[in-house]
Amino acid sequence: MSGSATLTLTALAGVPNVTDGDNLVAIILSALEASALTLQTGDVVVLAQKIVSKSEGRTVDLATIEPSDRARELAAVSDKDPRVVELILRESTEVLRSRPGAIIVAHRLGFVCANAGIDQSNVGAGGDDRVLLLPKDPDASSAAIRRELKRRTGADVAVLVIDSIGRAWRNGTIGTAIGLSGLPGLLDLRTRPDLFGRPLQTSELGLADELASAASLIMGQAAEGRPIVLARGVPYDRREGTMRELIRPKEMDLFR
Amino acid sequence: MSGSATLTLTALAGVPNVTDGDNLVAIILSALEASALTLQTGDVVVLAQKIVSKSEGRTVDLATIEPSDRARELAAVSDKDPRVVELILRESTEVLRSRPGAIIVAHRLGFVCANAGIDQSNVGAGGDDRVLLLPKDPDASSAAIRRELKRRTGADVAVLVIDSIGRAWRNGTIGTAIGLSGLPGLLDLRTRPDLFGRPLQTSELGLADELASAASLIMGQAAEGRPIVLARGVPYDRREGTMRELIRPKEMDLFR
């Protein structure tokens, strides 16, 4: 038996539509102000991938993309735009499966996802010919934002970049960590005893993924657009961390 | 741009060690009181599988289990107690994979998980020879608890039963919905336009799984033991719901 514990997630008000080259730290700070919140050491700032990618100029005009033969073949199988398939292949190291509408790949960042995380929605006024790639290095993006938030506010916060990703076996996407800084990706429970002093069977907890799902729940989807969440009360040990902790090596994976 | 939105998850104080036949609704209500909280319509009460299973008497004494030949063979491959493997087989409809330490199955409830969710930790003072099965019908457990909470408090809340479940491709378990009542398992986004009026690509959100992960994050593990979470501010439409929404049919699954 123990005392209560509270986790509070606030999807911030006052976030404008982010475009290429916008200063995300300035946007975070003014959204905090619009929501009457001040950063505290130990908080986690959770960012939707989309605004990180946009601020880093990861929008691609499909008119500039020439699909390879392989992209054209895979486009026929998956019923997708060959230029989008070309980008999916460039962003991936391996195609695991494909079906109409989805190509499941190992992204160059290491994790498995559909369509290399390339997004055709909410890209901007350019219309259907613009798509958005994932950030080049979301761990590095998180670390840079974290440093700048520390410099400007004095608070030592963690930063987490998330995307909505599908899974094997279950319907529906869930918020999933694709980059982080200042918190663990994975919590190792193997050395902790259970209530009766026996070692726990379940050995590792996907801490950053659980937080990603929690933040996704309150971000809302589509037109609501609340891509910045402040999480307060997350039980974590402050350390550098990387999203690579969450990626199961291929040779250990029974389902690749 | 829109106003801020807040999701609050409180892991309740005052939850005793639950044993066979305990009245879980009485335990929830006294834990709420110990945490100075009152149920409100629209809240979600999230329960760790373990306390639901225990209250339903799902503890099994391994001394009563005679392993079949198949269980003995699989026990050799997976390096597990043949009696536990016998229970895993009884609780499952199909073995997908096995490796030392884990047998990945389709549980009779429909979802894929390791070791049929059978838990050897925190079962009680009986020692290593007692294990805990999942509830017989977690949707029905959730509905019964929901009805009784409504009767006793007047508040129309949703109830969610969660377990820590591993995934393909990623390290670490995450809180996952195994039973629910009064909220959707899945949120269909296919008809909603994005910020620029185009249909959203990502079509379905695993709402109950996101909430399960959020609650798991604050429940804490092992010795801390905070198995009841009150979630307030979850954006959901009240309807009956079932965890079956979240299970991808085998014939639609590229990874079975």
Interface residues (C-beta under 8 A of the other chain):
Chain A: M1 S2 G3 S4 A5 T6 L7 T8 L9 T10 A11 L12 A13 G14 V15 P16 N17 A34 S35 L96 R97 R99 I104 F111 V112 D119 Q120 S121 N122 V123 G124 A125 D128 S164 R167 A168 W169 R170 N171 G172 T173 I174 G175 T176 G185 L186 L187 L189 R192 P193 D194 L195 F196 R198 P199 L200 Q201 T202 E204 L205 G206 L207 D209 E210 L211 A212 S213 A214 S216 L217 I218 G220 Q221 A222 A223 E224 G225 R226 G233 V234 P235 E245 L246 I247 R248 D253 L254 F255 R256
Chain B: M1 S2 G3 S4 A5 T6 L7 T8 L9 T10 A11 L12 A13 G14 V15 P16 N17 A34 S35 L96 R97 R99 I104 F111 V112 D119 Q120 S121 N122 V123 G124 A125 D128 S164 R167 A168 W169 R170 N171 G172 T173 I174 G175 T176 G185 L186 L187 L189 R192 P193 D194 L195 F196 R198 P199 L200 Q201 T202 E204 L205 G206 L207 D209 E210 L211 A212 S213 A214 S216 L217 I218 G220 Q221 A222 A223 E224 G225 R226 G233 V234 P235 E245 L246 I247 R248 D253 L254 F255 R256
